[in-house]
Amino acid sequence: MASNRKKALAAVAVAASLSVALAACGGSGSNNSSGNGGNGGSSSSAKGGGTLTYYIRSAYEHTDPQRSYLGVEMTNFSRTVYRSLVAFPISSDPTTSTTPVPDLATNTGTATDNARTWSFTLKDGIKWQDGKPITCEDFKYGASRVFATDVITGGPNYLLSYLDIPTDKKTGLPIYTGPYKHTDAGQAAFDKAITCNGNTITYHFNKPWPDFPLAIASLHMMDPYRQDKDQGDKSNYQIFSNGPYELQGGMWNKETGGTFVRNPNYDPSTDSTDIRKALPNKIVFKVGEQSETITDQLVADSGPNQGGVTQQAIPSSKFSEVQSAANRTVSVKSPYVDYLVLNFKRLTNLKVRQALATATDDTGWVAAGGGSKSYVPATDIVNPAVKGYQANLFPGGSGDPAKAKQLLQSAGVPMPYPITYTYPSTPTADAQARVIAAGWEKAGFKVTLDGIANSDTYYSNIQQPDQKADVIWAGWGADWPSAITVTAPLFDSRPNLTSKSNGQDYGAYKSDEFNKLVDQAQNSSSLDDQTKYLQQADQVLAKDVAYIPMDIPIFYMIHGSKVLNYTTTAASNGYPDLGPIDVDSSVK
């Protein structure tokens, strides 16, 4: 999933193996043994049910379930307004917290035909916020929206590759094109691929998908959606709940956020407190303040900020100030990797790309970002905690501008060679950009820094097919515990590249060699074989210099003193987990 530090800009549910890293780095959500918020833990007299304030720096680009792809957003909404067939439970145990349990379904699914077919039966009594029942057809309609690639953009596209629907030879995409416009043949193919029999929904895939329940629990692409509530692109910020909370007004405000209040038609008997405790009486999401301001407010710890949490890491400029509130901080090694994408429509010369990678000062980048409290250097786009990671796939380090200059000269291009680097602008990101630009210019590049201050549309911008940047910042984390959810969704051109969007393939990378290895991985009968092909595919990416890995972010966060049960888990991607968190009743 994309990362938000905007994934960072984040998008994934973390793997079971990844959760081990989170637990080892403060997965309890606190620097004290109790794991609670407040002054080293809540007192026995503390009473919950107050108002939780959740601070967000950059606006979410989507709240539509089929379009959401930020890890923090999917985590927050899974605990509050969006329920799925299965979900991840609340647990400090890393394996338990990333093992799906039934949510809207009666069990975690039944697989047949070597996991090419999956069936789920819905629970009785599950309802939407207006009291109408959630039906099998709602789930089928939700899945259909993923195929409208010209309207429902930005979200995960695994269904385009896996659902058993024939491919259009001209576009390379499925012949079914979603619920808004389609051919009769396309609709017939979709109706055959997903079937409803009473309360039982069955999915038919064209290849084995043994970890399909993990995909459901991790992402919102399989969530139900009511057809009568669908307005296409106009539904982008609509939230129609089936969880314990509902959004006041029904439409999320991109600039300011929204307030979640109790959903009167939510029936807790159909849910589990192992997934959602729904303890705060109200959750106020506040969008738009800078990380420095958010940190200042939470350090000051007055009024509603006593019940405040945030997804934002403490900026390095505030490290000394937070020492007075050290017992309310947590440091978590995140499941994400930040990386640079090279635009293959512009950087067509391999030696130019090699020169860029060789000159990149990763050591200086990490230092400019705040050092070891903020980042760990990365040498692969796959997080080290995910199966398929390869150490030292890229050299990392401080770069070698002299060697890079020799490569650039041998490329036979005019020098200095002009490039534009696009990234979401913050004071920290600007400092990091200046560091790597200095190394590139020593190697013979002329660098234009294109920092985008309006980062709420950053991912939408870099997904445009006419992208003019040469080098693009991005962040990603595994959608579930396998490298199949990293390199394939980011660089397989077939489900990504359309006339309207580059999907997650921001640099328009297209390689038959890479795609063939992805196919072999997806059709493998064993995890070991799948991993072998994925590692080979990653080596192809490294050979082509499709990306440059930069860092693994550290989530160094702070919360208010009256936040109870403050917890980060593997299931919450290292962010505050709204499943167990509560606020003292004195905070209104």
C-alpha positions as CSV (number, residue, x, y, z in Angstrom):
1,M,0.0,0.0,0.0
2,A,1.2,3.4,-0.5
3,S,2.7,5.0,2.7
4,N,1.4,8.5,4.2
5,R,3.9,10.7,5.5
6,K,2.5,11.8,2.8
7,K,1.6,6.5,3.1
8,A,4.1,7.9,3.8
9,L,1.5,8.4,1.8
10,A,1.0,4.5,3.1
11,A,-0.9,1.7,1.9
12,V,-0.8,-1.8,3.4
13,A,-1.8,-4.2,6.0
14,V,1.4,-5.5,7.4
15,A,2.6,-9.1,7.3
16,A,2.7,-11.4,10.2
17,S,6.5,-11.5,9.9
18,L,6.6,-7.7,9.8
19,S,4.6,-7.6,13.0
20,V,7.6,-9.1,14.8
21,A,9.6,-6.1,13.9
22,L,6.9,-3.8,15.1
23,A,6.5,-5.6,18.4
24,A,10.2,-5.6,18.9
25,C,10.3,-1.8,18.4
26,G,7.5,-0.7,20.7
27,G,4.5,-2.6,19.3
28,S,2.9,-2.3,22.7
29,G,2.4,1.4,21.8
30,S,4.2,2.8,24.8
31,N,7.7,3.2,26.4
32,N,6.3,1.8,29.7
33,S,5.5,-1.7,30.5
34,S,1.7,-1.1,30.8
35,G,1.3,-0.1,27.2
36,N,-1.2,2.5,28.3
37,G,-1.2,6.2,27.5
38,G,-1.0,9.0,30.1
39,N,1.7,9.4,32.6
40,G,3.2,6.0,32.2
41,G,-0.2,4.3,32.2
42,S,-3.8,5.0,33.1
43,S,-4.8,5.0,36.8
44,S,-7.3,2.5,38.1
45,S,-9.8,5.3,38.6
46,A,-9.7,6.4,34.9
47,K,-13.1,6.3,33.2
48,G,-13.3,6.1,29.4
49,G,-15.8,7.3,26.8
50,G,-14.4,10.8,26.2
51,T,-13.6,12.5,22.8
52,L,-10.6,11.3,20.9
53,T,-8.9,13.9,18.6
54,Y,-6.9,12.5,15.7
55,Y,-4.5,14.9,14.1
56,I,-3.6,14.5,10.4
57,R,-1.2,16.8,8.5
58,S,-2.0,16.0,4.9
59,A,-5.5,15.5,3.5
60,Y,-6.6,12.0,2.4
61,E,-7.0,11.8,-1.3
62,H,-9.9,9.3,-1.0
63,T,-12.3,7.9,1.6
64,D,-14.2,5.8,-0.9
65,P,-13.4,2.2,0.3
66,Q,-12.5,1.0,-3.2
67,R,-10.2,3.9,-3.8
68,S,-8.5,4.1,-0.4
69,Y,-4.9,2.9,-0.4
70,L,-3.2,4.6,2.5
71,G,-2.2,2.2,5.3
72,V,-3.2,4.6,8.1
73,E,-6.5,5.5,6.6
74,M,-7.5,1.9,6.0
75,T,-6.5,1.0,9.5
76,N,-8.5,3.9,11.0
77,F,-11.7,3.2,9.0
78,S,-11.5,-0.6,9.5
79,R,-11.9,0.0,13.2
80,T,-14.7,2.6,13.0
81,V,-16.9,2.8,9.8
82,Y,-15.9,0.1,7.3
83,R,-16.4,-3.6,8.0
84,S,-15.3,-6.5,5.7
85,L,-15.9,-10.2,5.4
86,V,-12.9,-10.8,7.6
87,A,-10.6,-8.5,9.7
88,F,-7.5,-8.4,11.8
89,P,-8.1,-8.6,15.6
90,I,-6.6,-6.5,18.3
91,S,-3.7,-8.2,19.8
92,S,-0.2,-7.5,21.1
93,D,0.9,-10.9,19.7
94,P,2.3,-10.3,16.2
95,T,1.0,-13.5,14.7
96,T,-2.5,-13.2,16.2
97,S,-2.9,-9.6,15.1
98,T,-2.2,-10.4,11.5
99,T,-4.3,-13.6,11.3
100,P,-7.8,-12.8,9.9
101,V,-10.9,-13.5,11.9
102,P,-14.6,-13.4,10.8
103,D,-16.1,-10.0,10.6
104,L,-19.3,-9.7,8.4
105,A,-18.8,-13.3,7.4
106,T,-19.5,-16.3,9.6
107,N,-16.0,-17.7,9.1
108,T,-12.8,-16.9,7.3
109,G,-13.9,-18.5,4.0
110,T,-13.9,-21.9,2.3
111,A,-11.3,-22.5,-0.5
112,T,-11.7,-25.1,-3.3
113,D,-10.1,-25.8,-6.6
114,N,-6.6,-25.2,-5.2
115,A,-7.6,-21.8,-3.8
116,R,-9.0,-20.6,-7.1
117,T,-12.5,-20.5,-5.6
118,W,-13.5,-18.9,-2.3
119,S,-16.9,-18.8,-0.7
120,F,-18.1,-16.7,2.3
121,T,-21.5,-16.8,4.1
122,L,-22.7,-13.5,5.6
123,K,-23.9,-13.2,9.2
124,D,-27.5,-12.5,9.9
125,G,-28.5,-9.1,11.2
126,I,-25.7,-7.0,9.6
127,K,-26.9,-3.5,8.6
128,W,-25.9,-0.3,7.0
129,Q,-26.1,3.0,9.0
130,D,-29.7,3.6,7.7
131,G,-30.8,0.2,9.1
132,K,-31.0,-1.6,5.7
133,P,-29.4,-5.1,5.6
134,I,-26.0,-5.7,4.0
135,T,-26.5,-8.2,1.2
136,C,-24.4,-10.4,-0.9
137,E,-25.2,-8.1,-3.9
138,D,-23.6,-5.2,-2.0
139,F,-20.3,-7.2,-1.8
140,K,-20.5,-8.0,-5.5
141,Y,-21.2,-4.4,-6.4
142,G,-18.3,-3.2,-4.3
143,A,-15.9,-5.5,-6.2
144,S,-17.4,-4.4,-9.5
145,R,-16.3,-0.8,-8.9
146,V,-12.6,-1.8,-9.0
147,F,-12.9,-2.5,-12.7
148,A,-14.0,1.0,-13.5
149,T,-10.4,2.1,-14.0
150,D,-11.4,5.4,-15.5
151,V,-13.5,6.4,-12.5
152,I,-12.5,4.4,-9.4
153,T,-8.8,5.4,-9.5
154,G,-6.1,5.3,-6.9
155,G,-7.0,2.0,-5.1
156,P,-5.6,-1.5,-5.2
157,N,-6.1,-3.4,-8.4
158,Y,-5.4,-7.0,-7.6
159,L,-8.8,-8.1,-8.8
160,L,-8.0,-7.0,-12.3
161,S,-5.2,-9.7,-12.3
162,Y,-6.9,-12.4,-10.3
163,L,-10.6,-12.5,-11.0
164,D,-11.5,-15.0,-13.7
165,I,-12.5,-12.6,-16.4
166,P,-11.1,-12.7,-20.0
167,T,-8.6,-10.1,-21.1
168,D,-9.2,-7.5,-23.8
169,K,-6.3,-8.0,-26.3
170,K,-6.1,-4.3,-27.1
171,T,-6.0,-2.9,-23.6
172,G,-4.6,-5.8,-21.7
173,L,-7.3,-5.2,-19.1
174,P,-10.3,-7.4,-18.3
175,I,-13.2,-7.2,-20.7
176,Y,-15.4,-6.1,-17.9
177,T,-15.1,-2.4,-17.3
178,G,-17.1,-1.8,-14.2
179,P,-20.7,-0.9,-13.3
180,Y,-21.0,2.4,-15.0
181,K,-20.4,1.3,-18.6
182,H,-19.7,-2.2,-20.0
183,T,-20.5,-4.6,-22.7
184,D,-23.0,-7.4,-22.3
185,A,-20.1,-9.9,-22.7
186,G,-18.2,-8.1,-19.9
187,Q,-21.1,-8.1,-17.5
188,A,-21.7,-11.8,-18.2
189,A,-18.1,-12.6,-17.5
190,F,-18.2,-10.7,-14.2
191,D,-21.5,-12.3,-13.2
192,K,-19.8,-15.7,-13.7
193,A,-16.7,-14.7,-11.8
194,I,-18.6,-13.5,-8.7
195,T,-21.9,-15.3,-7.8
196,C,-24.5,-14.9,-5.0
197,N,-26.6,-17.7,-3.6
198,G,-28.7,-16.2,-0.8
199,N,-26.2,-15.0,1.8
200,T,-23.2,-16.8,0.3
201,I,-20.8,-15.0,-2.1
202,T,-18.4,-17.0,-4.2
203,Y,-15.3,-15.6,-6.0
204,H,-13.7,-17.4,-8.9
205,F,-10.1,-16.6,-9.7
206,N,-7.9,-17.5,-12.7
207,K,-5.0,-18.6,-10.5
208,P,-4.6,-19.8,-6.9
209,W,-5.1,-17.1,-4.3
210,P,-4.3,-19.0,-1.0
211,D,-3.9,-15.7,1.0
212,F,-7.1,-14.1,-0.3
213,P,-8.5,-13.6,3.3
214,L,-5.3,-11.6,4.1
215,A,-6.1,-9.4,1.1
216,I,-9.6,-8.8,2.4
217,A,-8.5,-8.0,5.9
218,S,-5.7,-5.7,4.6
219,L,-7.6,-3.7,2.0
220,H,-11.0,-2.2,1.4
221,M,-11.3,-3.3,-2.2
222,M,-13.6,-6.2,-1.3
223,D,-15.8,-4.2,1.0
224,P,-19.6,-4.0,0.4
225,Y,-21.0,-0.9,-1.4
226,R,-24.6,0.0,-1.8
227,Q,-25.4,0.6,-5.5
228,D,-28.0,3.3,-4.7
229,K,-25.3,5.3,-2.8
230,D,-22.8,5.2,-5.6
231,Q,-22.2,8.5,-7.5
232,G,-19.0,7.4,-9.1
233,D,-16.3,10.0,-8.7
234,K,-18.6,12.2,-6.7
235,S,-18.6,9.5,-4.0
236,N,-14.9,10.0,-3.4
237,Y,-15.3,11.6,0.0
238,Q,-18.6,9.9,1.0
239,I,-18.6,7.6,4.0
240,F,-21.6,5.3,4.3
241,S,-21.0,3.3,7.4
242,N,-21.7,-0.3,8.6
243,G,-19.4,0.0,11.7
244,P,-19.9,1.3,15.2
245,Y,-19.4,5.0,14.2
246,E,-20.9,7.1,11.3
247,L,-19.6,10.3,9.8
248,Q,-21.6,13.5,10.8
249,G,-23.0,14.9,7.6
250,G,-22.0,11.8,5.5
251,M,-19.3,13.6,3.5
252,W,-15.7,13.9,4.6
253,N,-14.2,17.4,4.3
254,K,-10.9,17.0,2.5
255,E,-9.5,20.2,4.0
256,T,-10.7,19.9,7.6
257,G,-11.6,16.2,8.2
258,G,-14.7,15.0,9.9
259,T,-16.3,13.8,13.2
260,F,-17.3,10.2,13.8
261,V,-20.3,9.7,16.2
262,R,-22.2,6.6,17.3
263,N,-24.0,4.7,14.6
264,P,-27.5,4.0,16.0
265,N,-28.1,1.0,13.7
266,Y,-24.8,-0.7,14.6
267,D,-25.5,-4.1,16.3
268,P,-22.5,-5.0,18.4
269,S,-23.9,-8.6,18.6
270,T,-22.8,-9.1,15.0
271,D,-19.3,-7.8,15.7
272,S,-16.5,-8.7,18.1
273,T,-14.6,-6.6,20.7
274,D,-11.6,-8.5,19.5
275,I,-11.8,-6.3,16.4
276,R,-13.5,-3.1,17.5
277,K,-14.0,-2.0,21.1
278,A,-15.4,1.4,20.0
279,L,-14.7,3.1,23.3
280,P,-14.5,6.9,22.6
281,N,-17.9,8.5,22.5
282,K,-16.7,10.6,19.6
283,I,-13.7,10.8,17.3
284,V,-12.7,14.1,15.8
285,F,-10.3,13.9,12.8
286,K,-8.5,17.3,12.3
287,V,-6.7,17.8,9.0
288,G,-4.3,20.4,7.9
289,E,-1.9,21.4,10.7
290,Q,1.8,20.9,10.2
291,S,3.7,18.2,12.1
292,E,5.5,20.9,14.2
293,T,2.2,22.4,15.3
294,I,0.7,19.1,16.1
295,T,3.7,18.1,18.2
296,D,3.6,21.4,20.1
297,Q,-0.1,20.9,20.9
298,L,0.4,17.4,22.2
299,V,3.5,18.4,24.2
300,A,1.5,21.2,25.8
301,D,-1.2,18.7,26.7
302,S,-4.1,21.0,27.5
303,G,-7.9,20.8,26.7
304,P,-8.8,18.5,23.9
305,N,-5.2,17.8,23.2
306,Q,-5.1,15.6,26.3
307,G,-7.2,13.2,24.3
308,G,-5.1,13.6,21.2
309,V,-3.3,11.1,19.0
310,T,-1.6,11.5,15.6
311,Q,-0.3,9.6,12.7
312,Q,2.5,12.1,12.2
313,A,6.0,11.4,13.3
314,I,7.7,14.0,15.6
315,P,9.8,16.2,13.3
316,S,13.5,16.3,14.1
317,S,13.3,20.0,15.0
318,K,11.1,19.0,18.0
319,F,13.2,16.2,19.4
320,S,14.6,18.2,22.3
321,E,11.2,19.6,23.2
322,V,9.4,16.3,23.5
323,Q,11.8,15.1,26.2
324,S,9.6,16.6,28.8
325,A,6.8,14.3,27.6
326,A,9.0,11.3,26.9
327,N,6.6,8.9,28.8
328,R,4.0,9.8,26.2
329,T,6.1,8.9,23.2
330,V,6.5,5.7,21.2
331,S,9.1,4.7,18.6
332,V,8.0,2.0,16.1
333,K,10.0,0.7,13.1
334,S,7.4,1.1,10.3
335,P,6.4,-1.5,7.7
336,Y,7.1,1.0,4.9
337,V,10.0,1.8,2.6
338,D,10.5,5.2,1.0
339,Y,12.0,5.0,-2.5
340,L,12.6,7.1,-5.6
341,V,10.9,6.2,-8.9
342,L,12.7,6.8,-12.2
343,N,10.3,7.9,-15.0
344,F,10.9,5.5,-17.9
345,K,9.1,7.8,-20.4
346,R,11.8,10.4,-19.8
347,L,14.9,8.6,-18.5
348,T,15.2,6.1,-21.4
349,N,19.0,5.7,-21.2
350,L,20.1,3.0,-18.8
351,K,23.4,4.6,-18.1
352,V,21.7,7.8,-17.0
353,R,19.6,5.9,-14.6
354,Q,22.6,4.0,-13.3
355,A,24.5,7.3,-12.8
356,L,21.6,8.7,-10.8
357,A,21.5,5.6,-8.5
358,T,25.3,5.7,-8.1
359,A,25.4,9.3,-7.1
360,T,22.5,9.1,-4.6
361,D,23.6,10.0,-1.1
362,D,21.4,7.8,1.1
363,T,23.5,8.4,4.2
364,G,23.1,12.2,3.9
365,W,19.3,11.7,3.1
366,V,18.8,9.8,6.4
367,A,20.9,12.4,8.4
368,A,18.9,15.3,6.9
369,G,15.7,13.6,7.9
370,G,16.6,13.4,11.6
371,G,19.0,10.4,11.7
372,S,18.3,7.1,13.5
373,K,15.3,8.5,15.4
374,S,13.5,9.0,12.1
375,Y,14.9,6.6,9.5
376,V,16.9,3.5,8.8
377,P,18.7,3.3,5.4
378,A,17.1,0.9,2.9
379,T,18.7,-1.2,0.3
380,D,15.6,-2.9,-1.2
381,I,12.1,-1.8,-1.8
382,V,10.9,-4.9,0.1
383,N,10.9,-4.2,3.9
384,P,13.4,-6.5,5.7
385,A,10.6,-8.0,7.8
386,V,8.8,-9.3,4.6
387,K,9.6,-12.6,3.0
388,G,11.4,-11.9,-0.2
389,Y,13.7,-9.1,1.1
390,Q,17.2,-9.1,-0.3
391,A,20.0,-7.4,1.6
392,N,22.2,-5.0,-0.4
393,L,20.2,-5.3,-3.6
394,F,21.3,-1.6,-4.0
395,P,24.6,-0.3,-2.5
396,G,23.2,2.5,-0.4
397,G,25.8,4.6,1.5
398,S,26.8,8.1,0.6
399,G,27.1,7.6,-3.2
400,D,30.0,7.9,-5.6
401,P,29.6,11.1,-7.7
402,A,32.9,10.5,-9.5
403,K,31.9,7.1,-10.7
404,A,28.4,8.4,-11.5
405,K,29.9,11.1,-13.7
406,Q,31.9,8.6,-15.7
407,L,28.6,6.6,-16.3
408,L,26.8,9.8,-17.4
409,Q,29.7,10.8,-19.7
410,S,29.6,7.3,-21.3
411,A,25.8,7.7,-21.9
412,G,26.5,10.2,-24.6
413,V,24.0,12.7,-23.4
414,P,24.5,16.5,-23.1
415,M,25.9,17.6,-19.7
416,P,24.9,18.9,-17.3
417,Y,22.0,16.6,-17.8
418,P,18.7,18.3,-16.7
419,I,16.4,16.4,-14.3
420,T,13.4,17.3,-12.2
421,Y,12.8,15.7,-8.8
422,T,9.2,15.8,-7.5
423,Y,8.3,15.1,-3.9
424,P,5.8,16.2,-1.2
425,S,7.3,19.3,0.3
426,T,7.9,19.7,4.1
427,P,10.8,21.3,5.9
428,T,12.4,17.9,6.4
429,A,11.7,16.7,2.8
430,D,13.2,19.9,1.4
431,A,16.4,19.3,3.4
432,Q,16.6,15.8,2.2
433,A,16.0,16.9,-1.4
434,R,18.8,19.4,-1.2
435,V,21.2,16.7,0.0
436,I,20.6,14.2,-2.9
437,A,20.5,17.1,-5.4
438,A,24.0,18.1,-4.3
439,G,25.3,14.6,-5.0
440,W,23.5,14.4,-8.4
441,E,24.9,17.8,-9.5
442,K,28.5,16.6,-8.5
443,A,27.9,13.7,-11.0
444,G,26.9,16.1,-13.8
445,F,23.2,16.5,-13.5
446,K,21.4,19.9,-13.4
447,V,18.6,19.4,-10.8
448,T,15.3,21.2,-10.5
449,L,13.5,20.5,-7.2
450,D,9.8,20.3,-7.5
451,G,8.4,20.2,-4.0
452,I,4.6,20.0,-4.0
453,A,3.3,21.8,-0.9
454,N,-0.3,20.7,-1.6
455,S,0.5,17.1,-0.7
456,D,-3.2,16.0,-0.4
457,T,-3.2,15.4,-4.2
458,Y,0.4,14.2,-4.4
459,Y,-0.3,10.6,-5.4
460,S,-3.1,11.6,-7.8
461,N,-0.5,13.9,-9.5
462,I,2.2,11.3,-9.8
463,Q,-0.2,8.8,-11.2
464,Q,-0.9,11.0,-14.3
465,P,0.4,9.4,-17.5
466,D,1.8,12.8,-18.7
467,Q,4.0,13.1,-15.6
468,K,6.9,15.5,-16.3
469,A,9.1,14.6,-13.4
470,D,12.2,12.5,-14.0
471,V,12.6,11.3,-10.4
472,I,9.6,10.8,-8.1
473,W,9.4,10.2,-4.4
474,A,7.0,7.5,-3.1
475,G,6.5,5.3,-0.1
476,W,5.1,1.7,0.1
477,G,4.5,-1.2,2.5
478,A,3.4,-4.7,1.8
479,D,-0.3,-5.1,1.5
480,W,0.0,-8.5,3.3
481,P,2.9,-10.7,4.3
482,S,4.6,-11.3,1.0
483,A,6.7,-9.5,-1.6
484,I,4.0,-10.4,-4.1
485,T,2.2,-7.3,-2.6
486,V,5.2,-5.0,-3.2
487,T,7.0,-5.4,-6.6
488,A,4.0,-6.7,-8.5
489,P,1.5,-3.9,-7.7
490,L,4.2,-1.3,-8.1
491,F,5.8,-2.4,-11.4
492,D,3.5,-4.8,-13.3
493,S,2.5,-2.5,-16.1
494,R,-0.6,-4.6,-17.2
495,P,-3.1,-3.7,-14.4
496,N,-1.4,-0.3,-13.8
497,L,-0.9,1.6,-17.1
498,T,-4.1,2.9,-18.6
499,S,-5.0,6.0,-20.6
500,K,-6.2,7.7,-17.5
501,S,-3.6,6.7,-14.9
502,N,-0.3,5.0,-14.2
503,G,-1.8,3.4,-11.2
504,Q,1.0,2.5,-8.7
505,D,3.5,2.2,-11.5
506,Y,4.4,5.9,-11.2
507,G,7.4,5.7,-13.5
508,A,5.5,3.9,-16.3
509,Y,7.9,1.0,-16.1
510,K,7.2,-1.8,-18.6
511,S,9.1,-5.0,-18.8
512,D,8.1,-8.3,-20.3
513,E,10.9,-10.0,-18.4
514,F,9.6,-8.7,-15.1
515,N,6.0,-9.4,-15.9
516,K,6.8,-13.0,-16.8
517,L,8.5,-13.5,-13.4
518,V,5.4,-12.0,-11.7
519,D,3.2,-14.5,-13.5
520,Q,5.4,-17.4,-12.4
521,A,5.3,-16.1,-8.9
522,Q,1.5,-15.7,-8.8
523,N,1.0,-19.2,-10.2
524,S,3.5,-20.9,-7.9
525,S,2.3,-23.8,-5.8
526,S,4.6,-23.1,-2.9
527,L,5.7,-20.0,-1.0
528,D,9.3,-20.8,-1.5
529,D,8.9,-21.0,-5.3
530,Q,6.9,-17.7,-5.3
531,T,9.6,-16.0,-3.3
532,K,12.3,-17.3,-5.7
533,Y,10.5,-15.7,-8.7
534,L,9.8,-12.5,-6.8
535,Q,13.4,-12.1,-5.9
536,Q,14.4,-12.6,-9.5
537,A,11.9,-10.0,-10.5
538,D,13.3,-7.6,-8.0
539,Q,16.8,-8.2,-9.4
540,V,15.4,-7.2,-12.9
541,L,14.1,-4.0,-11.4
542,A,17.5,-3.3,-9.9
543,K,19.3,-4.1,-13.2
544,D,16.9,-1.7,-15.0
545,V,17.2,0.9,-12.1
546,A,13.4,1.1,-11.9
547,Y,13.7,2.5,-8.4
548,I,16.2,3.6,-5.7
549,P,15.4,2.5,-2.1
550,M,16.0,5.3,0.4
551,D,14.8,4.6,3.9
552,I,12.6,2.7,6.4
553,P,10.7,5.3,8.4
554,I,10.6,5.2,12.2
555,F,7.3,6.3,13.7
556,Y,8.3,8.4,16.6
557,M,5.0,9.6,17.9
558,I,3.4,11.4,20.9
559,H,-0.1,11.3,22.4
560,G,-2.1,13.2,25.0
561,S,-2.0,12.3,28.7
562,K,-5.6,11.3,29.0
563,V,-5.5,8.8,26.1
564,L,-6.2,5.3,27.5
565,N,-4.9,2.0,26.2
566,Y,-2.7,3.7,23.7
567,T,-1.5,0.9,21.4
568,T,0.2,0.4,18.1
569,T,0.0,-3.0,16.5
570,A,1.1,-4.9,13.5
571,A,-2.5,-4.7,12.2
572,S,-2.5,-0.9,12.4
573,N,0.7,-0.6,10.4
574,G,2.5,0.9,13.4
575,Y,0.1,3.8,13.7
576,P,-2.3,4.3,16.7
577,D,-4.8,1.4,16.7
578,L,-8.3,2.8,17.2
579,G,-9.6,-0.6,18.0
580,P,-8.6,-0.5,21.8
581,I,-7.8,3.2,22.3
582,D,-10.0,5.2,24.7
583,V,-10.0,8.7,26.2
584,D,-10.8,9.7,29.7
585,S,-14.4,10.9,30.1
586,S,-13.2,14.3,31.3
587,V,-12.1,15.1,27.7
588,K,-15.2,16.3,25.8
